[in-house]
Amino acid sequence: DPTLLKTHPANAPEDLSLRDVFPSSDAEGAALAIEYLQWLDEKRGVLPSTEAFQLRCLIALAKWLHGSQTNEHGAAMEQPVVMELVRVQRGNVTLATKGEHAADEAAKWLDWPDYLRLVERLKWECAPLTHVGDQRPDRDVAMAVQRYLLFAILACVPDRQRTLRELELGRTLVCEEFDDAADGENGEVKLTRRRVWTVKHSPDDYKTGGAYGARPSLVLDERLYPALEAWLFGPPDPEEDARGFTDRGYSGWGWRACLAPNHDCVFSRPNGEPWNVSELSRTFSRAAMRLTGKKTNPHLVRDMV
């Protein structure tokens, strides 16, 4: 009796097991699971996405308990109890995809000036010394520099999270150098070597590239350059800098190298692996929550501007 179990778990029979959920492999064996889903919907009022998750778990449990059967041709096929739940799942898929989200987006929202202030606070955290003057571990500084750059790049280029995850030096992150003419003393024209860091996307690098082709270069603010170049190459080196930045590769002296990355992406997880969607979003949200009390994420930044 689900009502009795809900009142107190101690009332459950001692021999209760998972097989009581699916007592048989025929279609009737799914009856109790379907009743449970109806109870979630009618009594608990769960969201369609939550109901869909519970249903996926029940299907996996039924497969594990009853395995598969063999048809007359010797091919494996699901048991009727599983197929009964799959039929329920097919009827619920539309509700699950169109249902409302449980998360309150307003609780994660930052106004654009607040987001820029967050970026500045993350920049302060890149200091190599503690507040009492002690040297911080290199990995801690490296992670602080990376967090600042992740937020700061989105402040310049409010793009999809994928842009950060797949950024590669020399491919999608490119330094363009040129001579800039300026008036010097005595009316002479003076040439100054300048550089611009840009994000470049080919049609394969963004979601709608097949329709729109290569995107125009997205220019990064020059205030990021010191941290970006320290991340990629290490401290300023007059001799190396004089040779230019266009063809330079990752350096073992940069903060990035402290994480021992095993890939070609600009940014890296602490274990040296490339960022994935969930880990990057979690790291982003934790930093925002710690400093602002708002659990914002990369996806929301595009709508803040």
Buried (B, 14 or more C-beta within 10 A) or exposed (E): EEEEEEEEEEEEEEEEEEEEBBBBBEBEBBBBBBEBBEBBBEEEEBBBBBBBEBBEEBBEBBBEBBEEEEEEEEEEEBBBBBBBBBEBBEEBEEBBEEBEEEEEEEEBBBEEEBBBBBBEBBBEBBEEEEEEEEEBEEEEBBBBBBBBBBBBBBBBBBBBBBBBBBBBBEBBBBBBEEEEEEEEEEEEEEEEEEBBBBBBBEEEBBEEBEEEEEBEBBEBEEEBBEBBBBBBBBEEEEEBBEEEBEEBEBBEBBBBBBBEBEEBBBBBBBEEBBBEEEBBBEBBBEBBEEBBEBBBBBEBBEEBE
